[in-house]
Amino acid sequence: MKPGITIIIPSRKRAQNIPHTLELLPSALILVDECEKADYARVVPKGQLITHPGLNCISKIRNFALDAAKTECVVMSDDDLSCVRALVGRTQRKIVEPEAIHAILWSAYMCTRDLGLSLFSFCRDARWAIMKYLPHDPYSLNGPAAGCFGVIGRRVRFNEELITREDVDLTLQSLLKDRITLHDRRFYFDYGRTWHGAGGNQGRRTKANEAADLKTVKDRWGAYVSFSNKEHGDNASMSVRVPRKNKELTDCY
């Protein structure tokens, strides 16, 4: 695999989102089911539309993306990105310039690659974006991959047993293999409210498979992951319980 980034955006029944998404990530490849090729071909530039053979869950689609890319880093993004928000400074800054967004991704790739790690990601917790960002603590070493994240090399792959929560499992795999991940809390990739909107993986999510996936992840990782129903109704929020900072030092902040 050659050094570099390939941005791949899995999409399903959301062709209407793609023009704006490509304004922000103009080099991205759009990955869709073969049966939706005609719908997406109307809005995706020639050469940027790739298809999978009717894979029925996002974990399989993500592994297909890893195998399709020729570069060592694959950045995956959801297909409803509205903007990137910089949280550093007195006020948030809204970033919509594609060159700036690419620079954020490239910097994360270079830092993660130099550290010999498999995974980088960005803030996806709206509470951090609104009120909890700490200027003296801009990075997490165990933050969950979600929304937009980069996989370097192929030391970790998605668990194809999972219809949901595949990103949680990937994060924990990376922590097991590499000890840490690079989670840059300075930037919030804004996709709107989680688990809302038609299409995408939301169309495959049910209470039954959500419960089954939570059990699979919990059985596999035990005390190193926890779930709570407090924030999303029937959809459980997640917390990685793998400490990677010295508590005595962090308590000094």
C-alpha positions, 0 to 999 in steps of 0.5 A, a space after each residue: 500500500 502506498 502512503 496517502 489518504 483515500 476518502 470513502 463515503 458509504 451511502 444508502 438512499 441519500 443521493 440528495 446529500 451527496 452534492 453538499 458532501 462533495 463540496 466539503 470533501 471533493 476528492 471522496 469516493 462514494 460507495 453505494 449498493 450496485 442497485 443504487 448506482 443509477 440514482 447516485 450517478 446523477 450527482 457523483 462525478 465520473 470516476 468517484 462512484 464505486 459500488 459493492 455487491 449488495 452487502 447487507 450491513 455497514 461492517 461488511 461495507 466498511 471492510 469492502 472499502 478497506 479492501 478497495 483502497 490502494 492507499 495505507 490510510 482510508 478515511 471514512 465519513 458519513 454522508 450527511 456532513 454539514 461542516 467542521 467546527 473548530 472548537 479552539 479559541 474564544 468562539 467556535 469557527 465553522 469550516 466549510 473550505 475543502 482545502 482546510 478540511 483536507 489539511 485537518 485530515 492530512 495532519 491527523 493522518 501524519 501524526 497517527 502514522 508517525 506514532 505507528 497507530 491504526 486509528 484516528 478520529 475526531 470529536 463526535 460528542 455534541 456536549 464537548 462541541 458546546 460546553 466541555 472542550 478543554 483547551 489544555 486537554 485537546 486530545 484523547 487517547 481512547 476516544 471512539 471512532 464515529 462519523 469521520 475517522 481514519 484507518 491506517 494499514 489493515 491491522 484492524 478490521 470491522 467485525 462483520 457480526 455487527 449491524 451497528 456498533 461496528 465503530 465501537 468494536 473497531 476502537 476497542 480492537 485498536 486500543 488492544 493492538 496499539 494501546 492508544 488511538 489519536 482522538 482530536 477533540 479540537 474539531 467537531 465533524 457536524 452530522 446533525 443529530 445522531 440516529 436521525 434522518 432517513 436512509 443510511 444505516 438508520 434504515 437497517 437499525 431495529 431495536 432487535 439488532 441494536 440489542 443483539 449488537 450491544 450484547 455482542 460488544 459487551 460479551 466481547 469487551 466486558 468492563 472495557 465498554 459501557 452503554 447507557 440509554 439516558 441520552 438517546 431513548 431506545 438507542 444506547 450511548 457508549 463509553 470506552 472504559 480503557 484508561 490511557 492517561 495517568 489519573 494523578 496527572 489529569 487530576 492536577 488540571 
